Every structure is written in C-alpha cells, then in structure tokens.
C-alpha cells in the first residue's frame, strides 16, 4: 500500500493510500478510524479522490466518530 498524501485537517488525521486499483481514504481520530475504498476509475486521479473531502463529508465523518465513541463508551460501561 502506497501513501499518496497526508491531508491536513484540524479535526481528523486523513491519509490517502493507493492499493490494488483502489484509493483508500483513512480517517483517524483518537483510537477510532474510518476507511473508505474508492475504485481508481471512479475519480479523476489523486486530486479527484482528495476533492471528495469536502466540508459536508468531513462534518459527517466527525459526527460518525462521535457516534462511534458514544457506542464504545456505552458498551464499556454496561460490561464493566
């Protein structure tokens, strides 16, 4: 897997990888991560993959991280 770009963002760590005909967007926050796989033929190169990271998408990702964190904290409390 080849790292194409580290994309600066104040809310999450974003890394764009290329592997086996796919772009892999890896977004990380604390101990959580989200991964999106995109066929290279679906976007116009590296810049096309990076363009997917618009404000609305990042907001949804950040909200999803909060939901993931809440779910994990809840299960830890229930099973402690």
CNS distance restraints for C-alpha pairs under 8 A (distance, minus, plus):
assign (resid   1 and name CA) (resid  17 and name CA) 6.45 0.50 0.50
assign (resid   1 and name CA) (resid  18 and name CA) 5.95 0.50 0.50
assign (resid   1 and name CA) (resid  19 and name CA) 4.91 0.50 0.50
assign (resid   1 and name CA) (resid  20 and name CA) 8.00 0.50 0.50
assign (resid   2 and name CA) (resid  17 and name CA) 5.42 0.50 0.50
assign (resid   2 and name CA) (resid  18 and name CA) 5.25 0.50 0.50
assign (resid   2 and name CA) (resid  19 and name CA) 6.48 0.50 0.50
assign (resid   3 and name CA) (resid  15 and name CA) 7.17 0.50 0.50
assign (resid   3 and name CA) (resid  16 and name CA) 6.10 0.50 0.50
assign (resid   3 and name CA) (resid  17 and name CA) 4.41 0.50 0.50
assign (resid   3 and name CA) (resid  18 and name CA) 6.47 0.50 0.50
assign (resid   4 and name CA) (resid  15 and name CA) 7.66 0.50 0.50
assign (resid   4 and name CA) (resid  16 and name CA) 5.40 0.50 0.50
assign (resid   4 and name CA) (resid  17 and name CA) 5.12 0.50 0.50
assign (resid   4 and name CA) (resid  18 and name CA) 6.40 0.50 0.50
assign (resid   4 and name CA) (resid  46 and name CA) 7.50 0.50 0.50
assign (resid   5 and name CA) (resid  15 and name CA) 5.88 0.50 0.50
assign (resid   5 and name CA) (resid  16 and name CA) 5.16 0.50 0.50
assign (resid   5 and name CA) (resid  17 and name CA) 7.08 0.50 0.50
assign (resid   6 and name CA) (resid  13 and name CA) 7.92 0.50 0.50
assign (resid   6 and name CA) (resid  14 and name CA) 5.99 0.50 0.50
assign (resid   6 and name CA) (resid  15 and name CA) 4.59 0.50 0.50
assign (resid   6 and name CA) (resid  16 and name CA) 6.38 0.50 0.50
assign (resid   7 and name CA) (resid  13 and name CA) 7.38 0.50 0.50
assign (resid   7 and name CA) (resid  14 and name CA) 5.25 0.50 0.50
assign (resid   7 and name CA) (resid  15 and name CA) 6.00 0.50 0.50
assign (resid   7 and name CA) (resid  16 and name CA) 7.47 0.50 0.50
assign (resid   8 and name CA) (resid  13 and name CA) 7.01 0.50 0.50
assign (resid   8 and name CA) (resid  14 and name CA) 6.82 0.50 0.50
assign (resid   9 and name CA) (resid  13 and name CA) 6.45 0.50 0.50
assign (resid   9 and name CA) (resid  14 and name CA) 7.11 0.50 0.50
assign (resid  11 and name CA) (resid  29 and name CA) 7.67 0.50 0.50
assign (resid  11 and name CA) (resid  62 and name CA) 7.30 0.50 0.50
assign (resid  12 and name CA) (resid  27 and name CA) 6.29 0.50 0.50
assign (resid  12 and name CA) (resid  28 and name CA) 5.63 0.50 0.50
assign (resid  12 and name CA) (resid  29 and name CA) 5.29 0.50 0.50
assign (resid  12 and name CA) (resid  62 and name CA) 7.59 0.50 0.50
assign (resid  13 and name CA) (resid  26 and name CA) 7.99 0.50 0.50
assign (resid  13 and name CA) (resid  27 and name CA) 5.56 0.50 0.50
assign (resid  13 and name CA) (resid  28 and name CA) 5.03 0.50 0.50
assign (resid  13 and name CA) (resid  29 and name CA) 6.49 0.50 0.50
assign (resid  14 and name CA) (resid  25 and name CA) 7.04 0.50 0.50
assign (resid  14 and name CA) (resid  26 and name CA) 5.72 0.50 0.50
assign (resid  14 and name CA) (resid  27 and name CA) 4.60 0.50 0.50
assign (resid  14 and name CA) (resid  28 and name CA) 6.57 0.50 0.50
assign (resid  15 and name CA) (resid  25 and name CA) 5.99 0.50 0.50
assign (resid  15 and name CA) (resid  26 and name CA) 5.21 0.50 0.50
assign (resid  15 and name CA) (resid  27 and name CA) 6.59 0.50 0.50
assign (resid  16 and name CA) (resid  23 and name CA) 6.82 0.50 0.50
assign (resid  16 and name CA) (resid  24 and name CA) 5.78 0.50 0.50
assign (resid  16 and name CA) (resid  25 and name CA) 4.78 0.50 0.50
assign (resid  16 and name CA) (resid  26 and name CA) 6.35 0.50 0.50
assign (resid  16 and name CA) (resid  50 and name CA) 7.78 0.50 0.50
assign (resid  17 and name CA) (resid  23 and name CA) 5.64 0.50 0.50
assign (resid  17 and name CA) (resid  24 and name CA) 4.95 0.50 0.50
assign (resid  17 and name CA) (resid  25 and name CA) 6.44 0.50 0.50
assign (resid  17 and name CA) (resid  26 and name CA) 7.75 0.50 0.50
assign (resid  18 and name CA) (resid  22 and name CA) 5.78 0.50 0.50
assign (resid  18 and name CA) (resid  23 and name CA) 4.60 0.50 0.50
assign (resid  18 and name CA) (resid  24 and name CA) 6.07 0.50 0.50
assign (resid  19 and name CA) (resid  23 and name CA) 6.39 0.50 0.50
assign (resid  19 and name CA) (resid  24 and name CA) 7.29 0.50 0.50
assign (resid  21 and name CA) (resid  39 and name CA) 6.30 0.50 0.50
assign (resid  21 and name CA) (resid  40 and name CA) 5.63 0.50 0.50
assign (resid  22 and name CA) (resid  37 and name CA) 6.36 0.50 0.50
assign (resid  22 and name CA) (resid  38 and name CA) 5.41 0.50 0.50
assign (resid  22 and name CA) (resid  39 and name CA) 4.47 0.50 0.50
assign (resid  22 and name CA) (resid  40 and name CA) 4.94 0.50 0.50
assign (resid  23 and name CA) (resid  37 and name CA) 5.80 0.50 0.50
assign (resid  23 and name CA) (resid  38 and name CA) 5.07 0.50 0.50
assign (resid  23 and name CA) (resid  39 and name CA) 6.25 0.50 0.50
assign (resid  23 and name CA) (resid  40 and name CA) 5.95 0.50 0.50
assign (resid  23 and name CA) (resid  49 and name CA) 7.24 0.50 0.50
assign (resid  24 and name CA) (resid  35 and name CA) 6.70 0.50 0.50
assign (resid  24 and name CA) (resid  36 and name CA) 5.68 0.50 0.50
assign (resid  24 and name CA) (resid  37 and name CA) 4.61 0.50 0.50
assign (resid  24 and name CA) (resid  38 and name CA) 6.32 0.50 0.50
assign (resid  25 and name CA) (resid  35 and name CA) 5.59 0.50 0.50
assign (resid  25 and name CA) (resid  36 and name CA) 5.07 0.50 0.50
assign (resid  25 and name CA) (resid  37 and name CA) 6.44 0.50 0.50
assign (resid  25 and name CA) (resid  38 and name CA) 7.99 0.50 0.50
assign (resid  26 and name CA) (resid  33 and name CA) 6.93 0.50 0.50
assign (resid  26 and name CA) (resid  34 and name CA) 5.91 0.50 0.50
assign (resid  26 and name CA) (resid  35 and name CA) 4.61 0.50 0.50
assign (resid  26 and name CA) (resid  36 and name CA) 6.63 0.50 0.50
assign (resid  27 and name CA) (resid  33 and name CA) 5.52 0.50 0.50
assign (resid  27 and name CA) (resid  34 and name CA) 5.18 0.50 0.50
assign (resid  27 and name CA) (resid  35 and name CA) 6.34 0.50 0.50
assign (resid  28 and name CA) (resid  32 and name CA) 5.79 0.50 0.50
assign (resid  28 and name CA) (resid  33 and name CA) 4.31 0.50 0.50
assign (resid  28 and name CA) (resid  34 and name CA) 6.49 0.50 0.50
assign (resid  29 and name CA) (resid  33 and name CA) 6.32 0.50 0.50
assign (resid  29 and name CA) (resid  65 and name CA) 7.26 0.50 0.50
assign (resid  32 and name CA) (resid  65 and name CA) 7.12 0.50 0.50
assign (resid  32 and name CA) (resid  68 and name CA) 7.77 0.50 0.50
assign (resid  32 and name CA) (resid  69 and name CA) 7.78 0.50 0.50
assign (resid  33 and name CA) (resid  65 and name CA) 7.89 0.50 0.50
assign (resid  34 and name CA) (resid  61 and name CA) 7.98 0.50 0.50
assign (resid  38 and name CA) (resid  42 and name CA) 6.82 0.50 0.50
assign (resid  38 and name CA) (resid  43 and name CA) 7.93 0.50 0.50
assign (resid  38 and name CA) (resid  49 and name CA) 7.95 0.50 0.50
assign (resid  39 and name CA) (resid  43 and name CA) 7.49 0.50 0.50
assign (resid  40 and name CA) (resid  44 and name CA) 7.74 0.50 0.50
assign (resid  40 and name CA) (resid  45 and name CA) 6.89 0.50 0.50
assign (resid  43 and name CA) (resid  48 and name CA) 4.98 0.50 0.50
assign (resid  43 and name CA) (resid  49 and name CA) 5.89 0.50 0.50
assign (resid  44 and name CA) (resid  48 and name CA) 4.46 0.50 0.50
assign (resid  44 and name CA) (resid  49 and name CA) 7.12 0.50 0.50
assign (resid  45 and name CA) (resid  49 and name CA) 6.52 0.50 0.50
assign (resid  46 and name CA) (resid  50 and name CA) 6.28 0.50 0.50
assign (resid  47 and name CA) (resid  51 and name CA) 6.01 0.50 0.50
assign (resid  48 and name CA) (resid  52 and name CA) 6.79 0.50 0.50
assign (resid  49 and name CA) (resid  53 and name CA) 7.72 0.50 0.50
assign (resid  52 and name CA) (resid  57 and name CA) 7.51 0.50 0.50
assign (resid  53 and name CA) (resid  57 and name CA) 5.94 0.50 0.50
assign (resid  53 and name CA) (resid  58 and name CA) 6.30 0.50 0.50
assign (resid  54 and name CA) (resid  58 and name CA) 6.32 0.50 0.50
assign (resid  55 and name CA) (resid  59 and name CA) 6.12 0.50 0.50
assign (resid  56 and name CA) (resid  60 and name CA) 6.31 0.50 0.50
assign (resid  57 and name CA) (resid  61 and name CA) 6.21 0.50 0.50
assign (resid  58 and name CA) (resid  62 and name CA) 6.13 0.50 0.50
assign (resid  59 and name CA) (resid  63 and name CA) 6.20 0.50 0.50
assign (resid  60 and name CA) (resid  64 and name CA) 6.08 0.50 0.50
assign (resid  61 and name CA) (resid  65 and name CA) 6.20 0.50 0.50
assign (resid  62 and name CA) (resid  66 and name CA) 6.43 0.50 0.50
assign (resid  63 and name CA) (resid  67 and name CA) 6.34 0.50 0.50
assign (resid  64 and name CA) (resid  68 and name CA) 6.07 0.50 0.50
assign (resid  65 and name CA) (resid  69 and name CA) 6.08 0.50 0.50
assign (resid  66 and name CA) (resid  70 and name CA) 6.10 0.50 0.50
assign (resid  67 and name CA) (resid  71 and name CA) 6.13 0.50 0.50
assign (resid  68 and name CA) (resid  72 and name CA) 6.20 0.50 0.50
assign (resid  69 and name CA) (resid  73 and name CA) 6.10 0.50 0.50
assign (resid  70 and name CA) (resid  74 and name CA) 6.08 0.50 0.50
assign (resid  71 and name CA) (resid  75 and name CA) 6.29 0.50 0.50
assign (resid  72 and name CA) (resid  76 and name CA) 6.21 0.50 0.50
assign (resid  73 and name CA) (resid  77 and name CA) 6.22 0.50 0.50
assign (resid  74 and name CA) (resid  78 and name CA) 6.18 0.50 0.50
assign (resid  75 and name CA) (resid  79 and name CA) 6.01 0.50 0.50
assign (resid  76 and name CA) (resid  80 and name CA) 5.75 0.50 0.50
